[in-house]
Every structure is written in C-alpha cells, then in structure tokens.
Amino acid sequence: MNAMTSARANIADILCIGAQRAMTSWLHLALSAHPRLWAFPDFNPVTSTSKEAHYWDWNRHRGARWYRVLMTPLDDPSLMSMDFTPEYAFLGDEQISECKALNPGARVIYIVRDPLARSVSALRMHAMWESDNAAPEALTIGLDEMFFTLMQRAQTFEHADYVENHKRWAQHYPDMLVLDYETLRADPLAGAQRVLAWLGLPCEDMPQAARAESEARARRVVWQTPRYPLTQEALHFLHGALWRERLAAEDHFGLRFGEWQETIEQATDRQGESK
C-alpha cells in the first residue's frame, strides 16, 4: 500500500446502500461517466461486477487493507470511488460504525422503492437465477415452497425495512441522500443530475463529451428481469406481508408510493389474458 493509497480520507467516497431492484445499477452506470468518479475493476465473483464490493458481507475477512486497495483509483487516487452494495442497507450499528471509521466523509445514497413492487422484481431476479433464465411464459411464481425459498434468498423483509435501515445509517451519516424510485423512473436524467449536484459535481462543469455520455447513460435501462407472472395468492400474500413497511416508509420519508397498485393491476391483467 503506497503513500497515495493510504493518504485517501475515505476508502469509498460514495456509498449506495440500496435498495436492491431500485435502479442502483442504473445510477452507478450514469455516474460512472463523470470524469471525477471511479468504479473499481470487476473481480467477480469476489465482487459483484464493478459496482458492488460486498466488503461487509462477503469480504470482511480480507481486511480493510484489501478494501482500500480495491477502492483506490488506479491512475489518480484523488478521484471519488464508488461502492454500490444494496446489502449494506441492513448492516448493524457496529458495522456502520466501522464503515464510518473507514469512510468518515463518504456520501451515502439510499434509493427506496414501493416494498411490494421491489419484492416482486427481486423474486423474479432470483427465480431467473434458479431457473437458468427461463422464458417468461415458462415459469409462474406461486405460493409454494419455492416461493418462500425465493423470499429468503431475496432477503425480502430485510430490504423492505427502510425505516429502521435509514435510522441506523442516519445516526452516522445524517446528511445521507434518500431518493424515491418512482421519481427517478419518471425523469431519470433529472435524477442523475440531482445526484451529481449533491456530490458537488454539477453537470455544467463536466466536459462536453462526458456530459453527453452521462446523459445518454441516464436515459438507458440497465437490465430488466423476465416478467414472470405471480399467482394472485402469491401476490396478495406479499401485499399483506409488506403493507406495514410501505405505510411506515411513507410516513418516515414523506412519500406516497403508487407502484404497488400498478403491480397488482399488471398481474391481474396478465392472469386475465391467460384464461
């Protein structure tokens, strides 16, 4: 570890702690176009592509020195490095304290999404992995043993616990930025520009080519899971299991989620067409 590496104030300058399936990959792609921001090399499966370092859940045993080397920009250590790992959202207070010690001046971003819609998207993602990317017409997610296995693997309730996750992190990073998925989805370019401004990197100061690339990326859909249908029983189970989390998040953040209604309507429409 050279002097330039050890001199960095933060190991990671920007932390995005989720939520999973809430446009974190999109935001990482859009921000990566900025010449002052840096994404670490892809060391999959040690990391998850160049986006998720997974230090506190997968790689803590490797030590802080490993994390520092991973996150230090290769050619210019003064660049701001990014670690977008959604599972960080439900770290405990001791781990967040350690994160604060390693990243005292980090900027922390939390994207929240309607718990039902987010959960459906996550279950589809895990079903895709389990079924080797089966075609949408070949798989229906029903209320069976596999459904509960998918819920466990997707950490459904941990990701949906926005309020408690935010409270723990805000104790250490009180100026963290909370974004609403539905607002980002409605105007992704404005959302990306807002984040850059909050980071002290307004688009107006970017070189023209980098700004054009950033705007092009902001308009891009990064990746979508197959739209596997859910049975009404499975969907209504999730709706009932997560409605308290939705109401608590709406009250805590001053938001109104509407995507849960869209999710139920779309599922109902697909089931009607298949009859």
C-alpha positions as protocol buffer text, in pm:
chain_id: "A"
residue {
  index: 1
  type: MET
  ca { x: 0 y: 0 z: 0 }
}
residue {
  index: 2
  type: ASN
  ca { x: 172 y: 318 z: -115 }
}
residue {
  index: 3
  type: ALA
  ca { x: 154 y: 667 z: 37 }
}
residue {
  index: 4
  type: MET
  ca { x: -102 y: 788 z: -216 }
}
residue {
  index: 5
  type: THR
  ca { x: -333 y: 499 z: -128 }
}
residue {
  index: 6
  type: SER
  ca { x: -303 y: 549 z: 249 }
}
residue {
  index: 7
  type: ALA
  ca { x: -349 y: 927 z: 216 }
}
residue {
  index: 8
  type: ARG
  ca { x: -706 y: 898 z: 90 }
}
residue {
  index: 9
  type: ALA
  ca { x: -951 y: 1025 z: 352 }
}
residue {
  index: 10
  type: ASN
  ca { x: -1213 y: 763 z: 262 }
}
residue {
  index: 11
  type: ILE
  ca { x: -1177 y: 412 z: 132 }
}
residue {
  index: 12
  type: ALA
  ca { x: -1505 y: 461 z: -55 }
}
residue {
  index: 13
  type: ASP
  ca { x: -1613 y: 818 z: -124 }
}
residue {
  index: 14
  type: ILE
  ca { x: -1967 y: 732 z: -238 }
}
residue {
  index: 15
  type: LEU
  ca { x: -2175 y: 452 z: -88 }
}
residue {
  index: 16
  type: CYS
  ca { x: -2511 y: 349 z: -229 }
}
residue {
  index: 17
  type: ILE
  ca { x: -2680 y: 116 z: 20 }
}
residue {
  index: 18
  type: GLY
  ca { x: -2976 y: 8 z: -191 }
}
residue {
  index: 19
  type: ALA
  ca { x: -3242 y: -77 z: -223 }
}
residue {
  index: 20
  type: GLN
  ca { x: -3194 y: -382 z: -442 }
}
residue {
  index: 21
  type: ARG
  ca { x: -3403 y: -360 z: -762 }
}
residue {
  index: 22
  type: ALA
  ca { x: -3440 y: 17 z: -718 }
}
residue {
  index: 23
  type: MET
  ca { x: -3223 y: 150 z: -1004 }
}
residue {
  index: 24
  type: THR
  ca { x: -2892 y: 123 z: -822 }
}
residue {
  index: 25
  type: SER
  ca { x: -2725 y: -31 z: -1130 }
}
residue {
  index: 26
  type: TRP
  ca { x: -2867 y: 247 z: -1344 }
}
residue {
  index: 27
  type: LEU
  ca { x: -2735 y: 515 z: -1109 }
}
residue {
  index: 28
  type: HIS
  ca { x: -2392 y: 354 z: -1096 }
}
residue {
  index: 29
  type: LEU
  ca { x: -2375 y: 345 z: -1474 }
}
residue {
  index: 30
  type: ALA
  ca { x: -2488 y: 707 z: -1511 }
}
residue {
  index: 31
  type: LEU
  ca { x: -2244 y: 839 z: -1251 }
}
residue {
  index: 32
  type: SER
  ca { x: -1953 y: 637 z: -1387 }
}
residue {
  index: 33
  type: ALA
  ca { x: -1945 y: 861 z: -1694 }
}
residue {
  index: 34
  type: HIS
  ca { x: -1828 y: 1154 z: -1483 }
}
residue {
  index: 35
  type: PRO
  ca { x: -1451 y: 1204 z: -1511 }
}
residue {
  index: 36
  type: ARG
  ca { x: -1419 y: 1268 z: -1136 }
}
residue {
  index: 37
  type: LEU
  ca { x: -1589 y: 940 z: -1038 }
}
residue {
  index: 38
  type: TRP
  ca { x: -1433 y: 594 z: -1046 }
}
residue {
  index: 39
  type: ALA
  ca { x: -1561 y: 236 z: -1044 }
}
residue {
  index: 40
  type: PHE
  ca { x: -1326 y: -38 z: -926 }
}
residue {
  index: 41
  type: PRO
  ca { x: -1225 y: -325 z: -1162 }
}
residue {
  index: 42
  type: ASP
  ca { x: -1457 y: -623 z: -1195 }
}
residue {
  index: 43
  type: PHE
  ca { x: -1331 y: -905 z: -972 }
}
residue {
  index: 44
  type: ASN
  ca { x: -1645 y: -1118 z: -997 }
}
residue {
  index: 45
  type: PRO
  ca { x: -1719 y: -1338 z: -801 }
}
residue {
  index: 46
  type: VAL
  ca { x: -1514 y: -1175 z: -523 }
}
residue {
  index: 47
  type: THR
  ca { x: -1704 y: -857 z: -603 }
}
residue {
  index: 48
  type: SER
  ca { x: -2026 y: -827 z: -797 }
}
residue {
  index: 49
  type: THR
  ca { x: -1906 y: -672 z: -1124 }
}
residue {
  index: 50
  type: SER
  ca { x: -1751 y: -325 z: -1080 }
}
residue {
  index: 51
  type: LYS
  ca { x: -2047 y: -198 z: -879 }
}
residue {
  index: 52
  type: GLU
  ca { x: -2074 y: -397 z: -554 }
}
residue {
  index: 53
  type: ALA
  ca { x: -1764 y: -452 z: -341 }
}
residue {
  index: 54
  type: HIS
  ca { x: -1959 y: -651 z: -79 }
}
residue {
  index: 55
  type: TYR
  ca { x: -1694 y: -573 z: 179 }
}
residue {
  index: 56
  type: TRP
  ca { x: -1903 y: -616 z: 493 }
}
residue {
  index: 57
  type: ASP
  ca { x: -2093 y: -928 z: 386 }
}
residue {
  index: 58
  type: TRP
  ca { x: -1864 y: -1125 z: 152 }
}
residue {
  index: 59
  type: ASN
  ca { x: -1515 y: -985 z: 201 }
}
residue {
  index: 60
  type: ARG
  ca { x: -1481 y: -860 z: 558 }
}
residue {
  index: 61
  type: HIS
  ca { x: -1233 y: -1143 z: 630 }
}
residue {
  index: 62
  type: ARG
  ca { x: -996 y: -993 z: 371 }
}
residue {
  index: 63
  type: GLY
  ca { x: -944 y: -688 z: 590 }
}
residue {
  index: 64
  type: ALA
  ca { x: -959 y: -312 z: 548 }
}
residue {
  index: 65
  type: ARG
  ca { x: -629 y: -302 z: 359 }
}
residue {
  index: 66
  type: TRP
  ca { x: -778 y: -521 z: 85 }
}
residue {
  index: 67
  type: TYR
  ca { x: -1082 y: -293 z: 67 }
}
residue {
  index: 68
  type: ARG
  ca { x: -863 y: 16 z: 46 }
}
residue {
  index: 69
  type: VAL
  ca { x: -653 y: -126 z: -236 }
}
residue {
  index: 70
  type: LEU
  ca { x: -966 y: -234 z: -425 }
}
residue {
  index: 71
  type: MET
  ca { x: -1130 y: 106 z: -394 }
}
residue {
  index: 72
  type: THR
  ca { x: -829 y: 326 z: -472 }
}
residue {
  index: 73
  type: PRO
  ca { x: -846 y: 467 z: -828 }
}
residue {
  index: 74
  type: LEU
  ca { x: -563 y: 316 z: -1027 }
}
residue {
  index: 75
  type: ASP
  ca { x: -427 y: 622 z: -1206 }
}
residue {
  index: 76
  type: ASP
  ca { x: -549 y: 911 z: -992 }
}
residue {
  index: 77
  type: PRO
  ca { x: -619 y: 848 z: -621 }
}
residue {
  index: 78
  type: SER
  ca { x: -788 y: 1189 z: -598 }
}
residue {
  index: 79
  type: LEU
  ca { x: -1089 y: 1058 z: -791 }
}
residue {
  index: 80
  type: MET
  ca { x: -1404 y: 970 z: -596 }
}
residue {
  index: 81
  type: SER
  ca { x: -1455 y: 595 z: -570 }
}
residue {
  index: 82
  type: MET
  ca { x: -1796 y: 426 z: -558 }
}
residue {
  index: 83
  type: ASP
  ca { x: -1926 y: 118 z: -378 }
}
residue {
  index: 84
  type: PHE
  ca { x: -2291 y: 42 z: -458 }
}
residue {
  index: 85
  type: THR
  ca { x: -2380 y: -264 z: -247 }
}
residue {
  index: 86
  type: PRO
  ca { x: -2753 y: -284 z: -161 }
}
residue {
  index: 87
  type: GLU
  ca { x: -2697 y: -535 z: 118 }
}
residue {
  index: 88
  type: TYR
  ca { x: -2519 y: -265 z: 319 }
}
residue {
  index: 89
  type: ALA
  ca { x: -2863 y: -120 z: 397 }
}
residue {
  index: 90
  type: PHE
  ca { x: -2922 y: -367 z: 676 }
}
residue {
  index: 91
  type: LEU
  ca { x: -2580 y: -362 z: 838 }
}
residue {
  index: 92
  type: GLY
  ca { x: -2587 y: -345 z: 1216 }
}
residue {
  index: 93
  type: ASP
  ca { x: -2476 y: -42 z: 1416 }
}
residue {
  index: 94
  type: GLU
  ca { x: -2131 y: -189 z: 1487 }
}
residue {
  index: 95
  type: GLN
  ca { x: -2064 y: -245 z: 1118 }
}
residue {
  index: 96
  type: ILE
  ca { x: -2190 y: 102 z: 1025 }
}
residue {
  index: 97
  type: SER
  ca { x: -1960 y: 246 z: 1294 }
}
residue {
  index: 98
  type: GLU
  ca { x: -1672 y: 62 z: 1129 }
}
residue {
  index: 99
  type: CYS
  ca { x: -1783 y: 197 z: 792 }
}
residue {
  index: 100
  type: LYS
  ca { x: -1780 y: 549 z: 934 }
}
residue {
  index: 101
  type: ALA
  ca { x: -1428 y: 499 z: 1065 }
}
residue {
  index: 102
  type: LEU
  ca { x: -1307 y: 382 z: 723 }
}
residue {
  index: 103
  type: ASN
  ca { x: -1515 y: 634 z: 528 }
}
residue {
  index: 104
  type: PRO
  ca { x: -1562 y: 937 z: 755 }
}
residue {
  index: 105
  type: GLY
  ca { x: -1653 y: 1176 z: 475 }
}
residue {
  index: 106
  type: ALA
  ca { x: -1839 y: 938 z: 245 }
}
residue {
  index: 107
  type: ARG
  ca { x: -2160 y: 1049 z: 77 }
}
residue {
  index: 108
  type: VAL
  ca { x: -2433 y: 789 z: 132 }
}
residue {
  index: 109
  type: ILE
  ca { x: -2727 y: 736 z: -105 }
}
residue {
  index: 110
  type: TYR
  ca { x: -3037 y: 528 z: -32 }
}
residue {
  index: 111
  type: ILE
  ca { x: -3298 y: 467 z: -304 }
}
residue {
  index: 112
  type: VAL
  ca { x: -3631 y: 347 z: -168 }
}
residue {
  index: 113
  type: ARG
  ca { x: -3897 y: 174 z: -375 }
}
residue {
  index: 114
  type: ASP
  ca { x: -4250 y: 58 z: -302 }
}
residue {
  index: 115
  type: PRO
  ca { x: -4193 y: -261 z: -97 }
}
residue {
  index: 116
  type: LEU
  ca { x: -4437 y: -476 z: -297 }
}
residue {
  index: 117
  type: ALA
  ca { x: -4305 y: -377 z: -640 }
}
residue {
  index: 118
  type: ARG
  ca { x: -3946 y: -407 z: -523 }
}
residue {
  index: 119
  type: SER
  ca { x: -4012 y: -752 z: -377 }
}
residue {
  index: 120
  type: VAL
  ca { x: -4181 y: -877 z: -695 }
}
residue {
  index: 121
  type: SER
  ca { x: -3884 y: -760 z: -900 }
}
residue {
  index: 122
  type: ALA
  ca { x: -3638 y: -926 z: -660 }
}
residue {
  index: 123
  type: LEU
  ca { x: -3830 y: -1255 z: -662 }
}
residue {
  index: 124
  type: ARG
  ca { x: -3825 y: -1252 z: -1041 }
}
residue {
  index: 125
  type: MET
  ca { x: -3450 y: -1193 z: -1036 }
}
residue {
  index: 126
  type: HIS
  ca { x: -3387 y: -1487 z: -804 }
}
residue {
  index: 127
  type: ALA
  ca { x: -3632 y: -1704 z: -999 }
}
residue {
  index: 128
  type: MET
  ca { x: -3437 y: -1619 z: -1313 }
}
residue {
  index: 129
  type: TRP
  ca { x: -3115 y: -1737 z: -1149 }
}
residue {
  index: 130
  type: GLU
  ca { x: -3278 y: -2052 z: -1014 }
}
residue {
  index: 131
  type: SER
  ca { x: -3439 y: -2144 z: -1348 }
}
residue {
  index: 132
  type: ASP
  ca { x: -3139 y: -2065 z: -1568 }
}
residue {
  index: 133
  type: ASN
  ca { x: -3314 y: -1763 z: -1723 }
}
residue {
  index: 134
  type: ALA
  ca { x: -3631 y: -1942 z: -1829 }
}
residue {
  index: 135
  type: ALA
  ca { x: -3862 y: -1762 z: -2071 }
}
residue {
  index: 136
  type: PRO
  ca { x: -4143 y: -1561 z: -1902 }
}
residue {
  index: 137
  type: GLU
  ca { x: -4412 y: -1791 z: -2041 }
}
residue {
  index: 138
  type: ALA
  ca { x: -4236 y: -2096 z: -1896 }
}
residue {
  index: 139
  type: LEU
  ca { x: -4249 y: -2001 z: -1529 }
}
residue {
  index: 140
  type: THR
  ca { x: -4513 y: -1881 z: -1285 }
}
residue {
  index: 141
  type: ILE
  ca { x: -4428 y: -1785 z: -929 }
}
residue {
  index: 142
  type: GLY
  ca { x: -4688 y: -1938 z: -699 }
}
residue {
  index: 143
  type: LEU
  ca { x: -4741 y: -1961 z: -324 }
}
residue {
  index: 144
  type: ASP
  ca { x: -4542 y: -2279 z: -273 }
}
residue {
  index: 145
  type: GLU
  ca { x: -4221 y: -2397 z: -110 }
}
residue {
  index: 146
  type: MET
  ca { x: -4007 y: -2242 z: -382 }
}
residue {
  index: 147
  type: PHE
  ca { x: -4180 y: -1907 z: -325 }
}
residue {
  index: 148
  type: PHE
  ca { x: -4066 y: -1896 z: 36 }
}
residue {
  index: 149
  type: THR
  ca { x: -3718 y: -2011 z: -63 }
}
residue {
  index: 150
  type: LEU
  ca { x: -3701 y: -1721 z: -309 }
}
residue {
  index: 151
  type: MET
  ca { x: -3821 y: -1479 z: -41 }
}
residue {
  index: 152
  type: GLN
  ca { x: -3544 y: -1594 z: 191 }
}
residue {
  index: 153
  type: ARG
  ca { x: -3275 y: -1571 z: -74 }
}
residue {
  index: 154
  type: ALA
  ca { x: -3401 y: -1229 z: -182 }
}
residue {
  index: 155
  type: GLN
  ca { x: -3391 y: -1111 z: 183 }
}
residue {
  index: 156
  type: THR
  ca { x: -3738 y: -970 z: 129 }
}
residue {
  index: 157
  type: PHE
  ca { x: -3805 y: -831 z: 474 }
}
residue {
  index: 158
  type: GLU
  ca { x: -3453 y: -701 z: 532 }
}
residue {
  index: 159
  type: HIS
  ca { x: -3464 y: -493 z: 214 }
}
residue {
  index: 160
  type: ALA
  ca { x: -3817 y: -370 z: 290 }
}
residue {
  index: 161
  type: ASP
  ca { x: -3728 y: -240 z: 636 }
}
residue {
  index: 162
  type: TYR
  ca { x: -3647 y: 106 z: 501 }
}
residue {
  index: 163
  type: VAL
  ca { x: -3725 y: 298 z: 818 }
}
residue {
  index: 164
  type: GLU
  ca { x: -3502 y: 104 z: 1055 }
}
residue {
  index: 165
  type: ASN
  ca { x: -3226 y: 77 z: 794 }
}
residue {
  index: 166
  type: HIS
  ca { x: -3235 y: 453 z: 741 }
}
residue {
  index: 167
  type: LYS
  ca { x: -3238 y: 528 z: 1115 }
}
residue {
  index: 168
  type: ARG
  ca { x: -2926 y: 320 z: 1177 }
}
residue {
  index: 169
  type: TRP
  ca { x: -2734 y: 478 z: 890 }
}
residue {
  index: 170
  type: ALA
  ca { x: -2852 y: 833 z: 962 }
}
residue {
  index: 171
  type: GLN
  ca { x: -2704 y: 814 z: 1311 }
}
residue {
  index: 172
  type: HIS
  ca { x: -2361 y: 802 z: 1147 }
}
residue {
  index: 173
  type: TYR
  ca { x: -2432 y: 981 z: 818 }
}
residue {
  index: 174
  type: PRO
  ca { x: -2706 y: 1235 z: 896 }
}
residue {
  index: 175
  type: ASP
  ca { x: -2673 y: 1406 z: 558 }
}
residue {
  index: 176
  type: MET
  ca { x: -2737 y: 1088 z: 355 }
}
residue {
  index: 177
  type: LEU
  ca { x: -2946 y: 1135 z: 40 }
}
residue {
  index: 178
  type: VAL
  ca { x: -3275 y: 945 z: 12 }
}
residue {
  index: 179
  type: LEU
  ca { x: -3420 y: 909 z: -338 }
}
residue {
  index: 180
  type: ASP
  ca { x: -3759 y: 781 z: -449 }
}
residue {
  index: 181
  type: TYR
  ca { x: -3752 y: 517 z: -722 }
}
residue {
  index: 182
  type: GLU
  ca { x: -4076 y: 637 z: -878 }
}
residue {
  index: 183
  type: THR
  ca { x: -3941 y: 991 z: -915 }
}
residue {
  index: 184
  type: LEU
  ca { x: -3620 y: 858 z: -1071 }
}
residue {
  index: 185
  type: ARG
  ca { x: -3813 y: 637 z: -1310 }
}
residue {
  index: 186
  type: ALA
  ca { x: -4033 y: 928 z: -1420 }
}
residue {
  index: 187
  type: ASP
  ca { x: -3735 y: 1154 z: -1504 }
}
residue {
  index: 188
  type: PRO
  ca { x: -3404 y: 965 z: -1484 }
}
residue {
  index: 189
  type: LEU
  ca { x: -3198 y: 1245 z: -1638 }
}
residue {
  index: 190
  type: ALA
  ca { x: -3313 y: 1494 z: -1376 }
}
residue {
  index: 191
  type: GLY
  ca { x: -3245 y: 1234 z: -1108 }
}
residue {
  index: 192
  type: ALA
  ca { x: -2888 y: 1174 z: -1224 }
}
residue {
  index: 193
  type: GLN
  ca { x: -2825 y: 1548 z: -1242 }
}
residue {
  index: 194
  type: ARG
  ca { x: -2962 y: 1594 z: -891 }
}
residue {
  index: 195
  type: VAL
  ca { x: -2724 y: 1331 z: -752 }
}
residue {
  index: 196
  type: LEU
  ca { x: -2425 y: 1484 z: -929 }
}
residue {
  index: 197
  type: ALA
  ca { x: -2511 y: 1828 z: -793 }
}
residue {
  index: 198
  type: TRP
  ca { x: -2545 y: 1683 z: -442 }
}
residue {
  index: 199
  type: LEU
  ca { x: -2200 y: 1531 z: -482 }
}
residue {
  index: 200
  type: GLY
  ca { x: -2062 y: 1874 z: -570 }
}
residue {
  index: 201
  type: LEU
  ca { x: -2016 y: 1774 z: -935 }
}
residue {
  index: 202
  type: PRO
  ca { x: -2273 y: 1978 z: -1128 }
}
residue {
  index: 203
  type: CYS
  ca { x: -2327 y: 1877 z: -1489 }
}
residue {
  index: 204
  type: GLU
  ca { x: -2244 y: 2229 z: -1604 }
}
residue {
  index: 205
  type: ASP
  ca { x: -1882 y: 2174 z: -1501 }
}
residue {
  index: 206
  type: MET
  ca { x: -1840 y: 1849 z: -1696 }
}
residue {
  index: 207
  type: PRO
  ca { x: -1652 y: 1834 z: -2026 }
}
residue {
  index: 208
  type: GLN
  ca { x: -1897 y: 1828 z: -2316 }
}
residue {
  index: 209
  type: ALA
  ca { x: -1822 y: 1471 z: -2423 }
}
residue {
  index: 210
  type: ALA
  ca { x: -1852 y: 1336 z: -2068 }
}
residue {
  index: 211
  type: ARG
  ca { x: -2176 y: 1526 z: -2014 }
}
residue {
  index: 212
  type: ALA
  ca { x: -2325 y: 1383 z: -2334 }
}
residue {
  index: 213
  type: GLU
  ca { x: -2222 y: 1032 z: -2229 }
}
residue {
  index: 214
  type: SER
  ca { x: -2367 y: 1080 z: -1881 }
}
residue {
  index: 215
  type: GLU
  ca { x: -2698 y: 1200 z: -2024 }
}
residue {
  index: 216
  type: ALA
  ca { x: -2710 y: 906 z: -2266 }
}
residue {
  index: 217
  type: ARG
  ca { x: -2649 y: 661 z: -1984 }
}
residue {
  index: 218
  type: ALA
  ca { x: -2912 y: 828 z: -1767 }
}
residue {
  index: 219
  type: ARG
  ca { x: -3173 y: 751 z: -2033 }
}
residue {
  index: 220
  type: ARG
  ca { x: -3072 y: 385 z: -2057 }
}
residue {
  index: 221
  type: VAL
  ca { x: -3247 y: 90 z: -1896 }
}
residue {
  index: 222
  type: VAL
  ca { x: -2964 y: -116 z: -1750 }
}
residue {
  index: 223
  type: TRP
  ca { x: -3129 y: -454 z: -1710 }
}
residue {
  index: 224
  type: GLN
  ca { x: -3473 y: -597 z: -1651 }
}
residue {
  index: 225
  type: THR
  ca { x: -3575 y: -931 z: -1508 }
}
residue {
  index: 226
  type: PRO
  ca { x: -3811 y: -1158 z: -1704 }
}
residue {
  index: 227
  type: ARG
  ca { x: -4169 y: -1066 z: -1619 }
}
residue {
  index: 228
  type: TYR
  ca { x: -4262 y: -1398 z: -1464 }
}
residue {
  index: 229
  type: PRO
  ca { x: -4627 y: -1384 z: -1357 }
}
residue {
  index: 230
  type: LEU
  ca { x: -4721 y: -1427 z: -992 }
}
residue {
  index: 231
  type: THR
  ca { x: -5036 y: -1606 z: -892 }
}
residue {
  index: 232
  type: GLN
  ca { x: -5295 y: -1397 z: -711 }
}
residue {
  index: 233
  type: GLU
  ca { x: -5228 y: -1596 z: -394 }
}
residue {
  index: 234
  type: ALA
  ca { x: -4855 y: -1517 z: -403 }
}
residue {
  index: 235
  type: LEU
  ca { x: -4911 y: -1152 z: -488 }
}
residue {
  index: 236
  type: HIS
  ca { x: -5172 y: -1099 z: -219 }
}
residue {
  index: 237
  type: PHE
  ca { x: -4950 y: -1274 z: 36 }
}
residue {
  index: 238
  type: LEU
  ca { x: -4668 y: -1029 z: -41 }
}
residue {
  index: 239
  type: HIS
  ca { x: -4907 y: -735 z: -37 }
}
residue {
  index: 240
  type: GLY
  ca { x: -5032 y: -829 z: 308 }
}
residue {
  index: 241
  type: ALA
  ca { x: -4685 y: -908 z: 440 }
}
residue {
  index: 242
  type: LEU
  ca { x: -4534 y: -576 z: 330 }
}
residue {
  index: 243
  type: TRP
  ca { x: -4809 y: -316 z: 366 }
}
residue {
  index: 244
  type: ARG
  ca { x: -4692 y: -208 z: 712 }
}
residue {
  index: 245
  type: GLU
  ca { x: -4344 y: -142 z: 574 }
}
residue {
  index: 246
  type: ARG
  ca { x: -4496 y: 68 z: 295 }
}
residue {
  index: 247
  type: LEU
  ca { x: -4703 y: 280 z: 533 }
}
residue {
  index: 248
  type: ALA
  ca { x: -4411 y: 323 z: 774 }
}
residue {
  index: 249
  type: ALA
  ca { x: -4178 y: 433 z: 491 }
}
residue {
  index: 250
  type: GLU
  ca { x: -4435 y: 676 z: 352 }
}
residue {
  index: 251
  type: ASP
  ca { x: -4472 y: 837 z: 693 }
}
residue {
  index: 252
  type: HIS
  ca { x: -4098 y: 839 z: 770 }
}
residue {
  index: 253
  type: PHE
  ca { x: -3980 y: 981 z: 436 }
}
residue {
  index: 254
  type: GLY
  ca { x: -4287 y: 1187 z: 347 }
}
residue {
  index: 255
  type: LEU
  ca { x: -4350 y: 984 z: 32 }
}
residue {
  index: 256
  type: ARG
  ca { x: -4652 y: 827 z: -133 }
}
residue {
  index: 257
  type: PHE
  ca { x: -4580 y: 503 z: -317 }
}
residue {
  index: 258
  type: GLY
  ca { x: -4811 y: 428 z: -607 }
}
residue {
  index: 259
  type: GLU
  ca { x: -4629 y: 141 z: -773 }
}
residue {
  index: 260
  type: TRP
  ca { x: -4799 y: -126 z: -561 }
}
residue {
  index: 261
  type: GLN
  ca { x: -5129 y: -52 z: -734 }
}
residue {
  index: 262
  type: GLU
  ca { x: -4963 y: -73 z: -1074 }
}
residue {
  index: 263
  type: THR
  ca { x: -4802 y: -404 z: -977 }
}
residue {
  index: 264
  type: ILE
  ca { x: -5134 y: -559 z: -874 }
}
residue {
  index: 265
  type: GLU
  ca { x: -5315 y: -428 z: -1182 }
}
residue {
  index: 266
  type: GLN
  ca { x: -5050 y: -562 z: -1419 }
}
residue {
  index: 267
  type: ALA
  ca { x: -5056 y: -904 z: -1255 }
}
residue {
  index: 268
  type: THR
  ca { x: -5434 y: -916 z: -1273 }
}
residue {
  index: 269
  type: ASP
  ca { x: -5432 y: -816 z: -1640 }
}
residue {
  index: 270
  type: ARG
  ca { x: -5181 y: -1088 z: -1730 }
}
residue {
  index: 271
  type: GLN
  ca { x: -5382 y: -1352 z: -1548 }
}
residue {
  index: 272
  type: GLY
  ca { x: -5696 y: -1239 z: -1727 }
}
residue {
  index: 273
  type: GLU
  ca { x: -5528 y: -1268 z: -2063 }
}
residue {
  index: 274
  type: SER
  ca { x: -5411 y: -1622 z: -1987 }
}
residue {
  index: 275
  type: LYS
  ca { x: -5758 y: -1755 z: -1908 }
}
